[in-house]
């Protein structure tokens, strides 16, 4: 493929991760434009160089601006999808309707699968924009750390090796090291599945279980994630990489993890609504637990931890009872 220019990058989504990624690509692009949902958010970025709701302590570089006008994408060199997974289909359809050039590379940076269809985000984008080159980006990447230049690694994947290599250079900075892969399915599935286990780890912490129990839960979660991920089309080696075990560890243990925080609140006795309200942001693991559980059931695939989290979230099963049932399952070989 032709070399991608580095004049203008578009970030779809002005949340914490979209803003942090804007800062990463701003080191390699002359102009970075964040597409915001609200004019208030766009104006704050343009006038104060701040996104106070999501990253209040961060000052954005001067080459990052914001707008609500999607037509800004029409002359972009790359477009990053960093909207919630529930908004990905609508956003892809909008870009198609305004005539986004078919040569513009699109990078999916959200983590989840669609309920009902089981579609990964790259599948959804491809449906509306079938001629565009598509890649995915995932890994143990908390926005709060990326935004303050703490050392981070990630992986970018595409079925086109040349596109992966091109994008690898754009996403690599002094403190943001990027690897490449062709296992798009595995990268996306690792990013989606680990959120469920992060909720489980948070619940265990909220109940008051110790490090031993949480370590066992995360370890068995990795096994469950790998088996289901392979069944859904991922490659085994991807799940022991950055978008698999790397993201799993970060999300299950970090106080920055939205899914872990929601789980901890549930373990402490709050309702799901109360836990999400406390967070004030989207925890992708909550809707994706339902999506993933339903896909596993379609395949008649055994996923005891995912099942337990689903029952806590959507069947009002007490968290302590669900975890006790996990511990009391029949002994088996590891």
C-alpha positions as CSV (number, residue, x, y, z in Angstrom):
1,X,0.0,0.0,0.0
2,X,1.0,3.6,-0.5
3,X,2.8,5.4,2.4
4,X,0.3,7.2,4.7
5,X,0.8,11.0,5.0
6,X,1.1,12.4,8.5
7,X,-0.8,15.7,8.0
8,X,-4.1,15.1,9.8
9,X,-5.5,12.4,12.2
10,X,-9.1,12.3,13.3
11,X,-10.2,10.9,16.7
12,X,-13.8,9.9,16.9
13,X,-14.7,10.3,20.6
14,X,-13.6,12.8,23.2
15,X,-13.6,10.5,26.2
16,X,-10.5,9.7,28.3
17,X,-9.1,7.1,25.9
18,X,-9.8,9.2,22.8
19,X,-8.1,12.2,24.4
20,X,-5.1,10.2,25.4
21,X,-4.7,8.6,22.0
22,X,-4.9,12.1,20.5
23,X,-1.9,13.1,22.6
24,X,0.0,10.0,21.3
25,X,-0.6,10.6,17.6
26,X,-0.1,14.4,18.1
27,X,3.6,13.6,18.4
28,X,3.7,12.2,14.8
29,X,0.9,14.2,13.0
30,X,0.9,17.9,12.2
31,X,-2.8,18.2,13.1
32,X,-5.1,16.1,15.3
33,X,-8.8,16.7,15.4
34,X,-11.1,15.2,18.1
35,X,-14.7,14.8,17.1
36,X,-16.7,15.6,20.2
37,X,-20.4,14.9,20.8
38,X,-21.0,18.3,22.5
39,X,-20.0,21.8,21.5
40,X,-19.1,22.5,25.1
41,X,-16.5,19.8,25.1
42,X,-15.1,21.0,21.8
43,X,-14.9,24.6,22.9
44,X,-13.0,23.7,26.1
45,X,-10.5,21.7,24.1
46,X,-10.0,24.6,21.6
47,X,-9.9,27.5,24.1
48,X,-8.4,26.0,27.3
49,X,-6.6,22.9,25.8
50,X,-8.4,20.9,28.4
51,X,-10.8,18.0,28.7
52,X,-11.7,18.6,32.3
53,X,-14.4,15.9,32.6
54,X,-12.1,13.0,31.7
55,X,-8.5,14.1,32.2
56,X,-8.7,17.3,34.3
57,X,-5.0,17.6,35.1
58,X,-3.8,17.3,31.5
59,X,-3.0,20.2,29.2
60,X,-3.3,19.2,25.5
61,X,-0.8,20.1,22.9
62,X,-1.6,23.0,20.6
63,X,-1.9,20.9,17.5
64,X,-5.0,19.1,19.0
65,X,-8.3,20.8,18.2
66,X,-11.9,19.7,18.4
67,X,-15.2,20.0,16.5
68,X,-18.6,18.4,16.3
69,X,-18.5,18.4,12.5
70,X,-18.0,14.9,11.0
71,X,-17.0,16.4,7.6
72,X,-13.6,17.1,9.2
73,X,-12.9,13.4,8.5
74,X,-13.1,13.9,4.7
75,X,-9.5,15.0,4.3
76,X,-8.0,12.9,7.1
77,X,-5.0,10.7,6.7
78,X,-6.3,8.2,9.4
79,X,-9.5,8.0,11.5
80,X,-9.5,6.4,14.9
81,X,-12.8,5.0,16.3
82,X,-12.7,5.6,20.0
83,X,-16.5,5.9,20.6
84,X,-18.2,3.4,23.0
85,X,-18.8,0.0,21.3
86,X,-22.6,0.7,21.4
87,X,-22.0,3.8,19.1
88,X,-19.6,2.2,16.6
89,X,-22.2,1.0,14.1
90,X,-24.0,4.4,14.0
91,X,-20.7,6.2,13.6
92,X,-19.6,4.0,10.8
93,X,-22.9,4.5,9.0
94,X,-22.5,8.3,9.4
95,X,-19.0,8.2,7.9
96,X,-20.3,6.2,4.9
97,X,-23.2,8.6,4.4
98,X,-21.0,11.7,4.2
99,X,-18.7,10.0,1.6
100,X,-15.5,9.2,3.5
101,X,-12.9,8.3,0.9
102,X,-12.4,4.6,0.6
103,X,-8.6,5.0,0.9
104,X,-8.7,6.4,4.4
105,X,-7.4,3.9,7.0
106,X,-9.7,3.2,9.9
107,X,-8.5,2.1,13.3
108,X,-10.9,0.6,15.9
109,X,-9.8,1.3,19.5
110,X,-12.9,0.2,21.4
111,X,-13.1,-3.1,23.2
112,X,-16.3,-5.2,22.9
113,X,-18.6,-7.2,20.7
114,X,-22.1,-6.4,19.5
115,X,-25.0,-7.9,21.3
116,X,-27.1,-10.2,19.1
117,X,-24.7,-10.4,16.1
118,X,-21.5,-11.2,18.0
119,X,-19.7,-8.9,15.6
120,X,-16.4,-7.4,16.6
121,X,-15.9,-3.7,16.1
122,X,-13.8,-4.1,12.9
123,X,-16.5,-6.3,11.4
124,X,-19.1,-3.5,12.1
125,X,-16.9,-0.8,10.6
126,X,-16.3,-3.0,7.5
127,X,-20.0,-3.5,6.9
128,X,-20.5,0.2,6.3
129,X,-17.1,1.0,4.8
130,X,-16.1,-2.2,3.0
131,X,-13.4,-0.7,0.9
132,X,-11.5,1.1,3.6
133,X,-8.3,-0.4,5.1
134,X,-9.1,-1.4,8.7
135,X,-6.9,-2.0,11.7
136,X,-7.4,-2.5,15.5
137,X,-5.4,-1.2,18.5
138,X,-5.5,-2.8,22.0
139,X,-3.4,-3.5,25.0
140,X,-2.8,-2.7,28.7
141,X,-3.4,1.0,28.1
142,X,-5.1,3.1,30.8
143,X,-5.7,6.6,29.5
144,X,-4.7,8.2,32.8
145,X,-1.2,6.8,32.5
146,X,-0.8,7.3,28.7
147,X,-1.8,11.0,29.1
148,X,1.0,11.7,31.5
149,X,3.6,9.8,29.4
150,X,4.1,6.8,31.6
151,X,5.7,3.9,29.7
152,X,3.1,1.9,27.8
153,X,3.0,-0.9,25.2
154,X,0.2,-1.7,22.8
155,X,-0.4,-3.8,19.7
156,X,-1.8,-2.7,16.4
157,X,-3.2,-5.3,14.1
158,X,-4.5,-5.6,10.5
159,X,-5.0,-8.3,8.0
160,X,-2.8,-6.2,5.8
161,X,0.8,-6.5,7.2
162,X,1.9,-3.3,5.3
163,X,-0.9,-1.3,7.1
164,X,0.1,-2.7,10.5
165,X,3.7,-1.6,9.8
166,X,2.7,1.9,8.7
167,X,0.5,2.4,11.7
168,X,3.1,1.0,14.1
169,X,5.3,4.0,13.3
170,X,2.5,6.5,13.9
171,X,1.6,5.0,17.3
172,X,5.2,4.7,18.5
173,X,6.6,7.5,20.7
174,X,9.3,7.7,23.3
175,X,7.0,6.3,26.0
176,X,4.4,4.5,23.9
177,X,5.9,1.4,22.3
178,X,3.8,-0.3,19.6
179,X,4.0,-3.9,18.4
180,X,2.2,-5.2,15.3
181,X,0.2,-8.3,14.5
182,X,-2.1,-9.8,11.8
183,X,-4.5,-11.5,14.3
184,X,-7.2,-9.0,14.3
185,X,-9.8,-11.4,15.8
186,X,-7.5,-12.3,18.7
187,X,-6.6,-8.7,19.5
188,X,-10.2,-7.6,19.6
189,X,-11.5,-10.7,21.5
190,X,-8.8,-10.3,24.2
191,X,-9.8,-6.7,24.7
192,X,-13.4,-7.5,24.9
193,X,-13.3,-10.7,27.1
194,X,-10.9,-9.4,29.7
195,X,-13.4,-6.7,30.8
196,X,-15.7,-9.4,32.2
197,X,-12.9,-10.9,34.4
198,X,-12.0,-7.4,35.6
199,X,-15.6,-7.1,36.9
200,X,-15.2,-10.5,38.6
201,X,-11.9,-9.4,40.2
202,X,-13.4,-6.2,41.4
203,X,-16.4,-8.1,42.9
204,X,-13.9,-10.5,44.7
205,X,-12.1,-7.5,46.2
206,X,-15.3,-5.8,47.2
207,X,-16.5,-8.9,49.1
208,X,-13.1,-8.9,50.9
209,X,-11.5,-12.0,49.4
210,X,-7.7,-11.9,49.5
211,X,-4.9,-11.9,47.0
212,X,-4.9,-15.7,46.7
213,X,-8.5,-15.9,45.6
214,X,-8.2,-13.0,43.2
215,X,-5.0,-14.4,41.7
216,X,-6.8,-17.8,41.2
217,X,-9.8,-16.0,39.6
218,X,-7.6,-14.0,37.2
219,X,-5.6,-17.1,36.3
220,X,-8.7,-19.2,35.6
221,X,-10.1,-16.1,33.8
222,X,-7.1,-16.2,31.4
223,X,-7.8,-19.9,30.7
224,X,-11.5,-19.2,30.0
225,X,-10.6,-16.2,27.9
226,X,-8.1,-18.1,25.8
227,X,-10.4,-21.1,25.2
228,X,-13.4,-19.0,24.2
229,X,-11.2,-16.6,22.2
230,X,-9.7,-19.4,20.2
231,X,-13.2,-20.8,19.6
232,X,-14.3,-17.4,18.3
233,X,-11.4,-17.1,15.8
234,X,-8.4,-15.8,17.7
235,X,-4.9,-17.3,17.7
236,X,-3.6,-18.9,20.9
237,X,-0.4,-16.8,21.0
238,X,-2.3,-13.6,21.0
239,X,-3.9,-14.3,24.3
240,X,-0.5,-14.5,26.1
241,X,0.4,-11.2,24.5
242,X,-0.3,-7.5,25.2
243,X,-4.0,-7.6,24.2
244,X,-4.6,-10.8,26.2
245,X,-2.8,-11.5,29.5
246,X,-1.3,-8.0,29.5
247,X,-4.6,-6.2,29.3
248,X,-6.2,-8.8,31.7
249,X,-3.6,-8.1,34.4
250,X,-3.9,-4.3,34.1
251,X,-7.7,-4.3,34.1
252,X,-8.1,-6.8,36.9
253,X,-5.7,-5.0,39.3
254,X,-5.5,-1.3,38.5
255,X,-7.6,1.4,40.3
256,X,-7.9,3.1,36.9
257,X,-9.9,0.2,35.6
258,X,-13.6,1.2,35.2
259,X,-14.7,-2.4,35.1
260,X,-12.8,-3.3,38.2
261,X,-14.3,-0.3,40.0
262,X,-17.8,-1.3,39.0
263,X,-17.2,-4.9,40.2
264,X,-15.8,-3.7,43.5
265,X,-18.9,-1.5,44.1
266,X,-21.1,-4.6,43.4
267,X,-19.1,-6.7,45.9
268,X,-19.6,-4.0,48.5
269,X,-23.3,-4.3,48.1
270,X,-24.2,-1.5,45.7
271,X,-26.7,-2.1,42.9
272,X,-25.5,-2.2,39.3
273,X,-27.2,1.2,38.7
274,X,-25.5,2.7,41.7
275,X,-22.2,1.3,40.7
276,X,-22.4,2.7,37.2
277,X,-23.6,6.1,38.5
278,X,-20.6,6.3,40.9
279,X,-18.3,5.7,38.0
280,X,-19.7,8.4,35.8
281,X,-18.2,6.9,32.6
282,X,-18.9,3.9,30.4
283,X,-17.6,0.5,31.7
284,X,-17.7,-1.6,28.6
285,X,-17.6,-4.8,30.5
286,X,-21.2,-4.3,31.8
287,X,-23.0,-4.5,28.4
288,X,-20.3,-6.8,27.0
289,X,-20.9,-9.4,29.7
290,X,-24.3,-9.9,28.3
291,X,-23.0,-10.0,24.7
292,X,-20.2,-12.4,25.5
293,X,-22.4,-14.7,27.6
294,X,-25.0,-15.0,24.9
295,X,-22.3,-15.8,22.3
296,X,-20.9,-18.5,24.5
297,X,-24.3,-20.0,25.0
298,X,-25.0,-20.1,21.3
299,X,-21.8,-22.2,21.0
300,X,-22.8,-24.3,24.0
301,X,-19.4,-23.3,25.5
302,X,-18.7,-23.6,29.2
303,X,-17.6,-20.3,30.7
304,X,-18.2,-20.5,34.5
305,X,-16.7,-17.1,35.4
306,X,-18.5,-15.3,32.6
307,X,-21.7,-17.0,33.7
308,X,-21.2,-16.0,37.3
309,X,-20.7,-12.3,36.4
310,X,-23.7,-12.4,34.1
311,X,-25.9,-13.8,36.9
312,X,-24.7,-11.1,39.2
313,X,-25.3,-8.3,36.7
314,X,-28.5,-9.4,35.1
315,X,-30.2,-12.0,37.3
316,X,-29.6,-10.3,40.6
317,X,-27.7,-13.2,42.1
318,X,-25.9,-12.1,45.3
319,X,-22.2,-11.7,44.5
320,X,-21.1,-13.8,47.5
321,X,-23.3,-16.7,46.4
322,X,-22.1,-16.6,42.8
323,X,-18.4,-16.7,43.8
324,X,-19.1,-19.4,46.4
325,X,-20.7,-21.5,43.6
326,X,-17.5,-21.0,41.5
327,X,-15.3,-22.3,44.4
328,X,-17.6,-25.3,45.1
329,X,-17.6,-26.7,41.5
330,X,-16.4,-30.3,41.1
331,X,-12.6,-30.7,41.3
332,X,-10.9,-31.1,37.9
333,X,-7.5,-31.2,36.3
334,X,-5.9,-27.8,35.5
